[in-house]
Amino acid sequence: METILTLKDTVDYSSGATVSKIITKNSNGSTTLFSFDKGQNLSEHTAPFDASVLILEGKCKISIAGEPHLLSEGQWITMPANVPHALKAVSAFKMLLIMIKA
């Protein structure tokens, strides 16, 4: 079934929290929407496959192998497989996370 979404309107902010909403998921990967309230973070971790992020609204700092990247609405970055990365909300922000298993 076809579904048309306005991505940044599909997930809401929650005060002092991070919210996630799975859009698609199957054995080949997933797409997940996130909203982060200002100051929220995702601590450093790794993933066994590449993960790409599209910023839908706001600003965040994404560190990859210790190198910080400041991203804002409309920007995209790919976090390579098995490389440590972390996220921190500079302002409240929303993102789409795309993970494809290869």
Stockholm file with secondary structure:
# STOCKHOLM 1.0

chainA/1-102         METILTLKDTVDYSSGATVSKIITKNSNGSTTLFSFDKGQNLSEHTAPFDASVLILEGKCKISIAGEPHLLSEGQWITMPANVPHALKAVSAFKMLLIMIKA
#=GR chainA/1-102 SS CCCCCCGGGSSCCCTTCEEEEEEEEETTEEEEEEEECTTCEEEEECCSSCEEEEEEESEEEEEETTEEEEEETTCEEEECTTSCEEEEESSSEEEEEEEECC
#=GC SS_cons         CCCCCCGGGSSCCCTTCEEEEEEEEETTEEEEEEEECTTCEEEEECCSSCEEEEEEESEEEEEETTEEEEEETTCEEEECTTSCEEEEESSSEEEEEEEECC
//
